[in-house]
Amino acid sequence: MTLLDQIKDGIKVLYEEGKTVHFGAKISHSSDIFNAPAKIIGVYPHIFRIQFTDGGRSSFRSVQYAEILTGQAVISELDYAVPKSGYKR
């Protein structure tokens, strides 16, 4: 099983559990996301969808599994080794 498969399986488990996760992403200097509570609302072959709720307003983001693999995005509850480069927790 590859690391990408492990990431996909881990995200699927978190989705099925329906728990809130903590998501971080290096998007740009003005819109980085740090440890934001989110729900995984859909799991698909190449992406998964997350929902953030802030003050009653919801926002959504599609995330590629490769973003997790390369460290550009992080889910704190996901158990895997984060690459040395990319997003810092």
PDB file with one MODEL, atoms N, CA, C and O in Angstrom:
MODEL        1
ATOM      1  N   MET A   1       0.852  -1.180   0.000  1.00  0.00           N
ATOM      2  CA  MET A   1       0.000   0.000   0.000  1.00  0.00           C
ATOM      3  C   MET A   1       0.897   1.243   0.000  1.00  0.00           C
ATOM      4  O   MET A   1       1.824   1.353   0.802  1.00  0.00           O
ATOM      5  N   THR A   2       0.610   2.157  -0.897  1.00  0.00           N
ATOM      6  CA  THR A   2       1.402   3.383  -0.987  1.00  0.00           C
ATOM      7  C   THR A   2       0.971   4.383   0.086  1.00  0.00           C
ATOM      8  O   THR A   2      -0.085   4.234   0.701  1.00  0.00           O
ATOM      9  N   LEU A   3       1.799   5.397   0.300  1.00  0.00           N
ATOM     10  CA  LEU A   3       1.460   6.441   1.261  1.00  0.00           C
ATOM     11  C   LEU A   3       0.179   7.165   0.832  1.00  0.00           C
ATOM     12  O   LEU A   3      -0.636   7.532   1.678  1.00  0.00           O
ATOM     13  N   LEU A   4       0.000   7.370  -0.469  1.00  0.00           N
ATOM     14  CA  LEU A   4      -1.217   8.016  -0.960  1.00  0.00           C
ATOM     15  C   LEU A   4      -2.450   7.168  -0.626  1.00  0.00           C
ATOM     16  O   LEU A   4      -3.487   7.709  -0.239  1.00  0.00           O
ATOM     17  N   ASP A   5      -2.342   5.861  -0.772  1.00  0.00           N
ATOM     18  CA  ASP A   5      -3.459   4.972  -0.405  1.00  0.00           C
ATOM     19  C   ASP A   5      -3.745   5.043   1.091  1.00  0.00           C
ATOM     20  O   ASP A   5      -4.907   5.024   1.497  1.00  0.00           O
ATOM     21  N   GLN A   6      -2.710   5.123   1.910  1.00  0.00           N
ATOM     22  CA  GLN A   6      -2.886   5.246   3.358  1.00  0.00           C
ATOM     23  C   GLN A   6      -3.609   6.542   3.705  1.00  0.00           C
ATOM     24  O   GLN A   6      -4.479   6.558   4.576  1.00  0.00           O
ATOM     25  N   ILE A   7      -3.249   7.631   3.022  1.00  0.00           N
ATOM     26  CA  ILE A   7      -3.899   8.927   3.245  1.00  0.00           C
ATOM     27  C   ILE A   7      -5.376   8.836   2.857  1.00  0.00           C
ATOM     28  O   ILE A   7      -6.245   9.277   3.610  1.00  0.00           O
ATOM     29  N   LYS A   8      -5.659   8.269   1.691  1.00  0.00           N
ATOM     30  CA  LYS A   8      -7.052   8.112   1.248  1.00  0.00           C
ATOM     31  C   LYS A   8      -7.859   7.294   2.253  1.00  0.00           C
ATOM     32  O   LYS A   8      -8.978   7.664   2.607  1.00  0.00           O
ATOM     33  N   ASP A   9      -7.289   6.185   2.707  1.00  0.00           N
ATOM     34  CA  ASP A   9      -7.993   5.332   3.673  1.00  0.00           C
ATOM     35  C   ASP A   9      -8.232   6.075   4.978  1.00  0.00           C
ATOM     36  O   ASP A   9      -9.313   5.971   5.559  1.00  0.00           O
ATOM     37  N   GLY A  10      -7.235   6.825   5.448  1.00  0.00           N
ATOM     38  CA  GLY A  10      -7.383   7.583   6.687  1.00  0.00           C
ATOM     39  C   GLY A  10      -8.461   8.641   6.582  1.00  0.00           C
ATOM     40  O   GLY A  10      -9.238   8.832   7.518  1.00  0.00           O
ATOM     41  N   ILE A  11      -8.518   9.330   5.457  1.00  0.00           N
ATOM     42  CA  ILE A  11      -9.537  10.362   5.247  1.00  0.00           C
ATOM     43  C   ILE A  11     -10.926   9.717   5.162  1.00  0.00           C
ATOM     44  O   ILE A  11     -11.901  10.269   5.671  1.00  0.00           O
ATOM     45  N   LYS A  12     -11.010   8.559   4.523  1.00  0.00           N
ATOM     46  CA  LYS A  12     -12.291   7.863   4.438  1.00  0.00           C
ATOM     47  C   LYS A  12     -12.787   7.479   5.835  1.00  0.00           C
ATOM     48  O   LYS A  12     -13.977   7.610   6.123  1.00  0.00           O
ATOM     49  N   VAL A  13     -11.892   7.009   6.698  1.00  0.00           N
ATOM     50  CA  VAL A  13     -12.277   6.653   8.070  1.00  0.00           C
ATOM     51  C   VAL A  13     -12.772   7.886   8.823  1.00  0.00           C
ATOM     52  O   VAL A  13     -13.798   7.829   9.500  1.00  0.00           O
ATOM     53  N   LEU A  14     -12.044   9.002   8.705  1.00  0.00           N
ATOM     54  CA  LEU A  14     -12.468  10.241   9.374  1.00  0.00           C
ATOM     55  C   LEU A  14     -13.828  10.693   8.862  1.00  0.00           C
ATOM     56  O   LEU A  14     -14.659  11.161   9.641  1.00  0.00           O
ATOM     57  N   TYR A  15     -14.063  10.557   7.565  1.00  0.00           N
ATOM     58  CA  TYR A  15     -15.359  10.903   6.969  1.00  0.00           C
ATOM     59  C   TYR A  15     -16.469  10.030   7.538  1.00  0.00           C
ATOM     60  O   TYR A  15     -17.527  10.528   7.921  1.00  0.00           O
ATOM     61  N   GLU A  16     -16.221   8.724   7.591  1.00  0.00           N
ATOM     62  CA  GLU A  16     -17.242   7.792   8.081  1.00  0.00           C
ATOM     63  C   GLU A  16     -17.551   8.010   9.560  1.00  0.00           C
ATOM     64  O   GLU A  16     -18.680   7.786   9.996  1.00  0.00           O
ATOM     65  N   GLU A  17     -16.552   8.446  10.338  1.00  0.00           N
ATOM     66  CA  GLU A  17     -16.768   8.723  11.759  1.00  0.00           C
ATOM     67  C   GLU A  17     -17.557  10.012  11.962  1.00  0.00           C
ATOM     68  O   GLU A  17     -18.191  10.189  13.002  1.00  0.00           O
ATOM     69  N   GLY A  18     -17.526  10.913  10.983  1.00  0.00           N
ATOM     70  CA  GLY A  18     -18.293  12.151  11.039  1.00  0.00           C
ATOM     71  C   GLY A  18     -17.809  13.160  12.066  1.00  0.00           C
ATOM     72  O   GLY A  18     -18.546  14.077  12.426  1.00  0.00           O
ATOM     73  N   LYS A  19     -16.596  13.005  12.536  1.00  0.00           N
ATOM     74  CA  LYS A  19     -16.063  13.904  13.555  1.00  0.00           C
ATOM     75  C   LYS A  19     -15.520  15.186  12.930  1.00  0.00           C
ATOM     76  O   LYS A  19     -15.203  15.231  11.742  1.00  0.00           O
ATOM     77  N   THR A  20     -15.422  16.214  13.748  1.00  0.00           N
ATOM     78  CA  THR A  20     -14.763  17.446  13.319  1.00  0.00           C
ATOM     79  C   THR A  20     -13.261  17.196  13.292  1.00  0.00           C
ATOM     80  O   THR A  20     -12.704  16.601  14.214  1.00  0.00           O
ATOM     81  N   VAL A  21     -12.611  17.659  12.223  1.00  0.00           N
ATOM     82  CA  VAL A  21     -11.159  17.551  12.098  1.00  0.00           C
ATOM     83  C   VAL A  21     -10.559  18.954  12.123  1.00  0.00           C
ATOM     84  O   VAL A  21     -11.282  19.947  12.033  1.00  0.00           O
ATOM     85  N   HIS A  22      -9.264  19.028  12.243  1.00  0.00           N
ATOM     86  CA  HIS A  22      -8.568  20.316  12.226  1.00  0.00           C
ATOM     87  C   HIS A  22      -7.715  20.366  10.971  1.00  0.00           C
ATOM     88  O   HIS A  22      -6.816  19.547  10.778  1.00  0.00           O
ATOM     89  N   PHE A  23      -8.014  21.348  10.115  1.00  0.00           N
ATOM     90  CA  PHE A  23      -7.441  21.437   8.780  1.00  0.00           C
ATOM     91  C   PHE A  23      -6.556  22.662   8.671  1.00  0.00           C
ATOM     92  O   PHE A  23      -6.893  23.732   9.179  1.00  0.00           O
ATOM     93  N   GLY A  24      -5.430  22.502   8.011  1.00  0.00           N
ATOM     94  CA  GLY A  24      -4.550  23.628   7.724  1.00  0.00           C
ATOM     95  C   GLY A  24      -4.062  23.533   6.296  1.00  0.00           C
ATOM     96  O   GLY A  24      -3.846  22.434   5.786  1.00  0.00           O
ATOM     97  N   ALA A  25      -3.884  24.679   5.637  1.00  0.00           N
ATOM     98  CA  ALA A  25      -3.413  24.678   4.257  1.00  0.00           C
ATOM     99  C   ALA A  25      -2.613  25.925   3.966  1.00  0.00           C
ATOM    100  O   ALA A  25      -2.914  27.008   4.469  1.00  0.00           O
ATOM    101  N   LYS A  26      -1.598  25.761   3.153  1.00  0.00           N
ATOM    102  CA  LYS A  26      -0.788  26.874   2.676  1.00  0.00           C
ATOM    103  C   LYS A  26      -1.342  27.243   1.309  1.00  0.00           C
ATOM    104  O   LYS A  26      -1.001  26.621   0.303  1.00  0.00           O
ATOM    105  N   ILE A  27      -2.207  28.267   1.276  1.00  0.00           N
ATOM    106  CA  ILE A  27      -2.868  28.656   0.033  1.00  0.00           C
ATOM    107  C   ILE A  27      -2.141  29.840  -0.599  1.00  0.00           C
ATOM    108  O   ILE A  27      -1.657  29.749  -1.727  1.00  0.00           O
ATOM    109  N   SER A  28      -2.071  30.927   0.121  1.00  0.00           N
ATOM    110  CA  SER A  28      -1.319  32.118  -0.283  1.00  0.00           C
ATOM    111  C   SER A  28      -1.052  32.906   0.983  1.00  0.00           C
ATOM    112  O   SER A  28      -1.568  32.564   2.047  1.00  0.00           O
ATOM    113  N   HIS A  29      -0.263  33.944   0.883  1.00  0.00           N
ATOM    114  CA  HIS A  29       0.082  34.707   2.085  1.00  0.00           C
ATOM    115  C   HIS A  29      -1.140  35.285   2.780  1.00  0.00           C
ATOM    116  O   HIS A  29      -1.157  35.392   4.006  1.00  0.00           O
ATOM    117  N   SER A  30      -2.155  35.656   2.025  1.00  0.00           N
ATOM    118  CA  SER A  30      -3.312  36.317   2.631  1.00  0.00           C
ATOM    119  C   SER A  30      -4.437  35.356   3.033  1.00  0.00           C
ATOM    120  O   SER A  30      -5.347  35.750   3.761  1.00  0.00           O
ATOM    121  N   SER A  31      -4.388  34.116   2.575  1.00  0.00           N
ATOM    122  CA  SER A  31      -5.516  33.238   2.874  1.00  0.00           C
ATOM    123  C   SER A  31      -5.099  31.859   3.398  1.00  0.00           C
ATOM    124  O   SER A  31      -5.773  30.865   3.129  1.00  0.00           O
ATOM    125  N   ASP A  32      -3.999  31.796   4.138  1.00  0.00           N
ATOM    126  CA  ASP A  32      -3.613  30.523   4.751  1.00  0.00           C
ATOM    127  C   ASP A  32      -4.658  30.113   5.777  1.00  0.00           C
ATOM    128  O   ASP A  32      -5.283  30.966   6.406  1.00  0.00           O
ATOM    129  N   ILE A  33      -4.846  28.831   5.945  1.00  0.00           N
ATOM    130  CA  ILE A  33      -5.783  28.300   6.927  1.00  0.00           C
ATOM    131  C   ILE A  33      -4.947  27.567   7.973  1.00  0.00           C
ATOM    132  O   ILE A  33      -4.155  26.688   7.634  1.00  0.00           O
ATOM    133  N   PHE A  34      -5.121  27.926   9.237  1.00  0.00           N
ATOM    134  CA  PHE A  34      -4.351  27.296  10.298  1.00  0.00           C
ATOM    135  C   PHE A  34      -5.265  26.595  11.289  1.00  0.00           C
ATOM    136  O   PHE A  34      -6.022  27.247  12.009  1.00  0.00           O
ATOM    137  N   ASN A  35      -5.199  25.274  11.330  1.00  0.00           N
ATOM    138  CA  ASN A  35      -5.884  24.487  12.347  1.00  0.00           C
ATOM    139  C   ASN A  35      -7.372  24.831  12.482  1.00  0.00           C
ATOM    140  O   ASN A  35      -7.893  24.916  13.594  1.00  0.00           O
ATOM    141  N   ALA A  36      -8.041  25.025  11.371  1.00  0.00           N
ATOM    142  CA  ALA A  36      -9.457  25.399  11.370  1.00  0.00           C
ATOM    143  C   ALA A  36     -10.331  24.154  11.536  1.00  0.00           C
ATOM    144  O   ALA A  36     -10.114  23.156  10.848  1.00  0.00           O
ATOM    145  N   PRO A  37     -11.319  24.199  12.443  1.00  0.00           N
ATOM    146  CA  PRO A  37     -12.248  23.076  12.566  1.00  0.00           C
ATOM    147  C   PRO A  37     -13.049  22.910  11.270  1.00  0.00           C
ATOM    148  O   PRO A  37     -13.533  23.887  10.699  1.00  0.00           O
ATOM    149  N   ALA A  38     -13.178  21.676  10.821  1.00  0.00           N
ATOM    150  CA  ALA A  38     -13.884  21.405   9.566  1.00  0.00           C
ATOM    151  C   ALA A  38     -14.482  20.006   9.618  1.00  0.00           C
ATOM    152  O   ALA A  38     -14.085  19.174  10.434  1.00  0.00           O
ATOM    153  N   LYS A  39     -15.441  19.763   8.736  1.00  0.00           N
ATOM    154  CA  LYS A  39     -16.028  18.429   8.565  1.00  0.00           C
ATOM    155  C   LYS A  39     -15.725  17.953   7.155  1.00  0.00           C
ATOM    156  O   LYS A  39     -15.816  18.721   6.198  1.00  0.00           O
ATOM    157  N   ILE A  40     -15.367  16.692   7.033  1.00  0.00           N
ATOM    158  CA  ILE A  40     -15.201  16.090   5.715  1.00  0.00           C
ATOM    159  C   ILE A  40     -16.605  15.692   5.263  1.00  0.00           C
ATOM    160  O   ILE A  40     -17.259  14.870   5.906  1.00  0.00           O
ATOM    161  N   ILE A  41     -17.065  16.274   4.160  1.00  0.00           N
ATOM    162  CA  ILE A  41     -18.451  16.053   3.733  1.00  0.00           C
ATOM    163  C   ILE A  41     -18.573  15.181   2.489  1.00  0.00           C
ATOM    164  O   ILE A  41     -19.684  14.854   2.072  1.00  0.00           O
ATOM    165  N   GLY A  42     -17.461  14.806   1.898  1.00  0.00           N
ATOM    166  CA  GLY A  42     -17.503  13.932   0.727  1.00  0.00           C
ATOM    167  C   GLY A  42     -16.128  13.379   0.421  1.00  0.00           C
ATOM    168  O   GLY A  42     -15.123  14.080   0.542  1.00  0.00           O
ATOM    169  N   VAL A  43     -16.090  12.112   0.021  1.00  0.00           N
ATOM    170  CA  VAL A  43     -14.832  11.459  -0.338  1.00  0.00           C
ATOM    171  C   VAL A  43     -15.005  10.891  -1.741  1.00  0.00           C
ATOM    172  O   VAL A  43     -15.942  10.137  -2.000  1.00  0.00           O
ATOM    173  N   TYR A  44     -14.106  11.252  -2.637  1.00  0.00           N
ATOM    174  CA  TYR A  44     -14.173  10.865  -4.045  1.00  0.00           C
ATOM    175  C   TYR A  44     -12.819  10.294  -4.471  1.00  0.00           C
ATOM    176  O   TYR A  44     -11.859  10.381  -3.705  1.00  0.00           O
ATOM    177  N   PRO A  45     -12.715   9.714  -5.666  1.00  0.00           N
ATOM    178  CA  PRO A  45     -11.464   9.055  -6.065  1.00  0.00           C
ATOM    179  C   PRO A  45     -10.213   9.946  -6.031  1.00  0.00           C
ATOM    180  O   PRO A  45      -9.137   9.466  -5.678  1.00  0.00           O
ATOM    181  N   HIS A  46     -10.331  11.225  -6.389  1.00  0.00           N
ATOM    182  CA  HIS A  46      -9.144  12.075  -6.474  1.00  0.00           C
ATOM    183  C   HIS A  46      -9.169  13.274  -5.537  1.00  0.00           C
ATOM    184  O   HIS A  46      -8.150  13.941  -5.358  1.00  0.00           O
ATOM    185  N   ILE A  47     -10.320  13.554  -4.941  1.00  0.00           N
ATOM    186  CA  ILE A  47     -10.459  14.695  -4.029  1.00  0.00           C
ATOM    187  C   ILE A  47     -11.361  14.325  -2.860  1.00  0.00           C
ATOM    188  O   ILE A  47     -12.042  13.300  -2.875  1.00  0.00           O
ATOM    189  N   PHE A  48     -11.346  15.186  -1.849  1.00  0.00           N
ATOM    190  CA  PHE A  48     -12.361  15.123  -0.815  1.00  0.00           C
ATOM    191  C   PHE A  48     -12.826  16.545  -0.547  1.00  0.00           C
ATOM    192  O   PHE A  48     -12.109  17.505  -0.827  1.00  0.00           O
ATOM    193  N   ARG A  49     -14.038  16.673   0.001  1.00  0.00           N
ATOM    194  CA  ARG A  49     -14.617  18.002   0.255  1.00  0.00           C
ATOM    195  C   ARG A  49     -14.700  18.227   1.752  1.00  0.00           C
ATOM    196  O   ARG A  49     -15.039  17.325   2.518  1.00  0.00           O
ATOM    197  N   ILE A  50     -14.381  19.459   2.155  1.00  0.00           N
ATOM    198  CA  ILE A  50     -14.500  19.817   3.561  1.00  0.00           C
ATOM    199  C   ILE A  50     -15.377  21.054   3.698  1.00  0.00           C
ATOM    200  O   ILE A  50     -15.497  21.861   2.775  1.00  0.00           O
ATOM    201  N   GLN A  51     -15.985  21.183   4.871  1.00  0.00           N
ATOM    202  CA  GLN A  51     -16.854  22.325   5.168  1.00  0.00           C
ATOM    203  C   GLN A  51     -16.362  22.978   6.450  1.00  0.00           C
ATOM    204  O   GLN A  51     -16.165  22.320   7.471  1.00  0.00           O
ATOM    205  N   PHE A  52     -16.169  24.287   6.369  1.00  0.00           N
ATOM    206  CA  PHE A  52     -15.830  25.101   7.530  1.00  0.00           C
ATOM    207  C   PHE A  52     -17.070  25.875   7.942  1.00  0.00           C
ATOM    208  O   PHE A  52     -17.823  26.336   7.084  1.00  0.00           O
ATOM    209  N   THR A  53     -17.293  26.021   9.224  1.00  0.00           N
ATOM    210  CA  THR A  53     -18.389  26.852   9.711  1.00  0.00           C
ATOM    211  C   THR A  53     -17.804  27.885  10.657  1.00  0.00           C
ATOM    212  O   THR A  53     -17.160  27.544  11.650  1.00  0.00           O
ATOM    213  N   ASP A  54     -18.034  29.147  10.338  1.00  0.00           N
ATOM    214  CA  ASP A  54     -17.496  30.230  11.149  1.00  0.00           C
ATOM    215  C   ASP A  54     -18.598  31.251  11.379  1.00  0.00           C
ATOM    216  O   ASP A  54     -19.037  31.909  10.437  1.00  0.00           O
ATOM    217  N   GLY A  55     -19.050  31.390  12.620  1.00  0.00           N
ATOM    218  CA  GLY A  55     -20.094  32.367  12.930  1.00  0.00           C
ATOM    219  C   GLY A  55     -21.389  32.137  12.191  1.00  0.00           C
ATOM    220  O   GLY A  55     -22.062  33.096  11.813  1.00  0.00           O
ATOM    221  N   GLY A  56     -21.756  30.881  11.975  1.00  0.00           N
ATOM    222  CA  GLY A  56     -23.002  30.579  11.288  1.00  0.00           C
ATOM    223  C   GLY A  56     -22.888  30.552   9.773  1.00  0.00           C
ATOM    224  O   GLY A  56     -23.839  30.170   9.091  1.00  0.00           O
ATOM    225  N   ARG A  57     -21.742  30.949   9.236  1.00  0.00           N
ATOM    226  CA  ARG A  57     -21.532  30.919   7.776  1.00  0.00           C
ATOM    227  C   ARG A  57     -20.686  29.720   7.421  1.00  0.00           C
ATOM    228  O   ARG A  57     -19.697  29.423   8.092  1.00  0.00           O
ATOM    229  N   SER A  58     -21.073  29.038   6.372  1.00  0.00           N
ATOM    230  CA  SER A  58     -20.334  27.861   5.925  1.00  0.00           C
ATOM    231  C   SER A  58     -19.542  28.180   4.671  1.00  0.00           C
ATOM    232  O   SER A  58     -19.991  28.937   3.810  1.00  0.00           O
ATOM    233  N   SER A  59     -18.377  27.602   4.581  1.00  0.00           N
ATOM    234  CA  SER A  59     -17.595  27.673   3.342  1.00  0.00           C
ATOM    235  C   SER A  59     -17.077  26.268   3.054  1.00  0.00           C
ATOM    236  O   SER A  59     -16.928  25.447   3.960  1.00  0.00           O
ATOM    237  N   PHE A  60     -16.809  26.012   1.803  1.00  0.00           N
ATOM    238  CA  PHE A  60     -16.437  24.684   1.349  1.00  0.00           C
ATOM    239  C   PHE A  60     -15.128  24.743   0.585  1.00  0.00           C
ATOM    240  O   PHE A  60     -14.777  25.771   0.006  1.00  0.00           O
ATOM    241  N   ARG A  61     -14.404  23.620   0.589  1.00  0.00           N
ATOM    242  CA  ARG A  61     -13.154  23.543  -0.170  1.00  0.00           C
ATOM    243  C   ARG A  61     -12.975  22.106  -0.639  1.00  0.00           C
ATOM    244  O   ARG A  61     -13.215  21.160   0.111  1.00  0.00           O
ATOM    245  N   SER A  62     -12.557  21.959  -1.866  1.00  0.00           N
ATOM    246  CA  SER A  62     -12.161  20.653  -2.391  1.00  0.00           C
ATOM    247  C   SER A  62     -10.658  20.526  -2.208  1.00  0.00           C
ATOM    248  O   SER A  62      -9.909  21.466  -2.471  1.00  0.00           O
ATOM    249  N   VAL A  63     -10.226  19.363  -1.757  1.00  0.00           N
ATOM    250  CA  VAL A  63      -8.804  19.145  -1.478  1.00  0.00           C
ATOM    251  C   VAL A  63      -8.365  17.886  -2.216  1.00  0.00           C
ATOM    252  O   VAL A  63      -9.033  16.854  -2.152  1.00  0.00           O
ATOM    253  N   GLN A  64      -7.248  17.977  -2.910  1.00  0.00           N
ATOM    254  CA  GLN A  64      -6.684  16.805  -3.561  1.00  0.00           C
ATOM    255  C   GLN A  64      -5.880  16.019  -2.534  1.00  0.00           C
ATOM    256  O   GLN A  64      -5.226  16.608  -1.674  1.00  0.00           O
ATOM    257  N   TYR A  65      -5.923  14.708  -2.617  1.00  0.00           N
ATOM    258  CA  TYR A  65      -5.133  13.877  -1.713  1.00  0.00           C
ATOM    259  C   TYR A  65      -3.650  14.205  -1.853  1.00  0.00           C
ATOM    260  O   TYR A  65      -2.893  14.101  -0.888  1.00  0.00           O
ATOM    261  N   ALA A  66      -3.241  14.597  -3.044  1.00  0.00           N
ATOM    262  CA  ALA A  66      -1.839  14.947  -3.277  1.00  0.00           C
ATOM    263  C   ALA A  66      -1.411  16.156  -2.445  1.00  0.00           C
ATOM    264  O   ALA A  66      -0.237  16.277  -2.092  1.00  0.00           O
ATOM    265  N   GLU A  67      -2.354  17.054  -2.127  1.00  0.00           N
ATOM    266  CA  GLU A  67      -2.022  18.197  -1.271  1.00  0.00           C
ATOM    267  C   GLU A  67      -1.638  17.730   0.127  1.00  0.00           C
ATOM    268  O   GLU A  67      -0.763  18.322   0.760  1.00  0.00           O
ATOM    269  N   ILE A  68      -2.277  16.684   0.608  1.00  0.00           N
ATOM    270  CA  ILE A  68      -1.928  16.102   1.899  1.00  0.00           C
ATOM    271  C   ILE A  68      -0.577  15.405   1.776  1.00  0.00           C
ATOM    272  O   ILE A  68       0.287  15.554   2.640  1.00  0.00           O
ATOM    273  N   LEU A  69      -0.402  14.654   0.711  1.00  0.00           N
ATOM    274  CA  LEU A  69       0.837  13.911   0.480  1.00  0.00           C
ATOM    275  C   LEU A  69       2.053  14.829   0.433  1.00  0.00           C
ATOM    276  O   LEU A  69       3.104  14.499   0.983  1.00  0.00           O
ATOM    277  N   THR A  70       1.913  15.981  -0.223  1.00  0.00           N
ATOM    278  CA  THR A  70       3.052  16.900  -0.383  1.00  0.00           C
ATOM    279  C   THR A  70       3.202  17.874   0.773  1.00  0.00           C
ATOM    280  O   THR A  70       4.159  18.648   0.812  1.00  0.00           O
ATOM    281  N   GLY A  71       2.256  17.844   1.725  1.00  0.00           N
ATOM    282  CA  GLY A  71       2.366  18.726   2.882  1.00  0.00           C
ATOM    283  C   GLY A  71       1.793  20.114   2.652  1.00  0.00           C
ATOM    284  O   GLY A  71       1.951  20.985   3.508  1.00  0.00           O
ATOM    285  N   GLN A  72       1.133  20.350   1.524  1.00  0.00           N
ATOM    286  CA  GLN A  72       0.500  21.648   1.274  1.00  0.00           C
ATOM    287  C   GLN A  72      -0.754  21.819   2.121  1.00  0.00           C
ATOM    288  O   GLN A  72      -1.204  22.940   2.355  1.00  0.00           O
ATOM    289  N   ALA A  73      -1.316  20.702   2.579  1.00  0.00           N
ATOM    290  CA  ALA A  73      -2.486  20.724   3.459  1.00  0.00           C
ATOM    291  C   ALA A  73      -2.286  19.647   4.521  1.00  0.00           C
ATOM    292  O   ALA A  73      -1.632  18.631   4.286  1.00  0.00           O
ATOM    293  N   VAL A  74      -2.862  19.895   5.688  1.00  0.00           N
ATOM    294  CA  VAL A  74      -2.688  18.977   6.816  1.00  0.00           C
ATOM    295  C   VAL A  74      -4.023  18.780   7.527  1.00  0.00           C
ATOM    296  O   VAL A  74      -4.769  19.734   7.747  1.00  0.00           O
ATOM    297  N   ILE A  75      -4.311  17.543   7.880  1.00  0.00           N
ATOM    298  CA  ILE A  75      -5.411  17.236   8.792  1.00  0.00           C
ATOM    299  C   ILE A  75      -4.752  16.674  10.040  1.00  0.00           C
ATOM    300  O   ILE A  75      -4.135  15.610   9.996  1.00  0.00           O
ATOM    301  N   SER A  76      -4.881  17.381  11.143  1.00  0.00           N
ATOM    302  CA  SER A  76      -4.170  17.012  12.366  1.00  0.00           C
ATOM    303  C   SER A  76      -4.493  15.599  12.827  1.00  0.00           C
ATOM    304  O   SER A  76      -3.614  14.910  13.346  1.00  0.00           O
ATOM    305  N   GLU A  77      -5.729  15.153  12.652  1.00  0.00           N
ATOM    306  CA  GLU A  77      -6.146  13.844  13.125  1.00  0.00           C
ATOM    307  C   GLU A  77      -5.689  12.690  12.223  1.00  0.00           C
ATOM    308  O   GLU A  77      -5.825  11.526  12.602  1.00  0.00           O
ATOM    309  N   LEU A  78      -5.162  12.989  11.066  1.00  0.00           N
ATOM    310  CA  LEU A  78      -4.724  11.958  10.131  1.00  0.00           C
ATOM    311  C   LEU A  78      -3.357  11.443  10.563  1.00  0.00           C
ATOM    312  O   LEU A  78      -2.440  12.234  10.789  1.00  0.00           O
ATOM    313  N   ASP A  79      -3.213  10.139  10.679  1.00  0.00           N
ATOM    314  CA  ASP A  79      -1.978   9.539  11.178  1.00  0.00           C
ATOM    315  C   ASP A  79      -1.083   9.127  10.008  1.00  0.00           C
ATOM    316  O   ASP A  79      -1.274   8.064   9.417  1.00  0.00           O
ATOM    317  N   TYR A  80      -0.117   9.963   9.683  1.00  0.00           N
ATOM    318  CA  TYR A  80       0.858   9.681   8.635  1.00  0.00           C
ATOM    319  C   TYR A  80       2.031  10.627   8.833  1.00  0.00           C
ATOM    320  O   TYR A  80       1.936  11.582   9.604  1.00  0.00           O
ATOM    321  N   ALA A  81       3.118  10.372   8.154  1.00  0.00           N
ATOM    322  CA  ALA A  81       4.310  11.221   8.273  1.00  0.00           C
ATOM    323  C   ALA A  81       4.197  12.400   7.313  1.00  0.00           C
ATOM    324  O   ALA A  81       4.004  12.209   6.112  1.00  0.00           O
ATOM    325  N   VAL A  82       4.316  13.614   7.837  1.00  0.00           N
ATOM    326  CA  VAL A  82       4.243  14.816   7.018  1.00  0.00           C
ATOM    327  C   VAL A  82       5.598  15.023   6.346  1.00  0.00           C
ATOM    328  O   VAL A  82       6.626  14.948   7.019  1.00  0.00           O
ATOM    329  N   PRO A  83       5.627  15.282   5.037  1.00  0.00           N
ATOM    330  CA  PRO A  83       6.892  15.556   4.367  1.00  0.00           C
ATOM    331  C   PRO A  83       7.607  16.760   4.980  1.00  0.00           C
ATOM    332  O   PRO A  83       6.968  17.614   5.594  1.00  0.00           O
ATOM    333  N   LYS A  84       8.909  16.831   4.819  1.00  0.00           N
ATOM    334  CA  LYS A  84       9.706  17.908   5.411  1.00  0.00           C
ATOM    335  C   LYS A  84       9.353  19.275   4.851  1.00  0.00           C
ATOM    336  O   LYS A  84       9.395  20.262   5.587  1.00  0.00           O
ATOM    337  N   SER A  85       9.005  19.367   3.571  1.00  0.00           N
ATOM    338  CA  SER A  85       8.677  20.663   2.969  1.00  0.00           C
ATOM    339  C   SER A  85       7.158  20.865   2.983  1.00  0.00           C
ATOM    340  O   SER A  85       6.402  19.937   3.269  1.00  0.00           O
ATOM    341  N   GLY A  86       6.731  22.071   2.675  1.00  0.00           N
ATOM    342  CA  GLY A  86       5.293  22.349   2.592  1.00  0.00           C
ATOM    343  C   GLY A  86       4.768  22.981   3.850  1.00  0.00           C
ATOM    344  O   GLY A  86       5.466  23.742   4.519  1.00  0.00           O
ATOM    345  N   TYR A  87       3.532  22.662   4.169  1.00  0.00           N
ATOM    346  CA  TYR A  87       2.826  23.288   5.304  1.00  0.00           C
ATOM    347  C   TYR A  87       3.463  22.877   6.622  1.00  0.00           C
ATOM    348  O   TYR A  87       3.823  21.715   6.815  1.00  0.00           O
ATOM    349  N   LYS A  88       3.596  23.824   7.510  1.00  0.00           N
ATOM    350  CA  LYS A  88       4.104  23.567   8.863  1.00  0.00           C
ATOM    351  C   LYS A  88       2.946  23.647   9.834  1.00  0.00           C
ATOM    352  O   LYS A  88       2.185  24.614   9.800  1.00  0.00           O
ATOM    353  N   ARG A  89       2.792  22.656  10.699  1.00  0.00           N
ATOM    354  CA  ARG A  89       1.710  22.649  11.686  1.00  0.00           C
ATOM    355  C   ARG A  89       1.887  23.729  12.696  1.00  0.00           C
ATOM    356  O   ARG A  89       1.066  23.868  13.602  1.00  0.00           O
TER     357      ARG A  89
ENDMDL
END
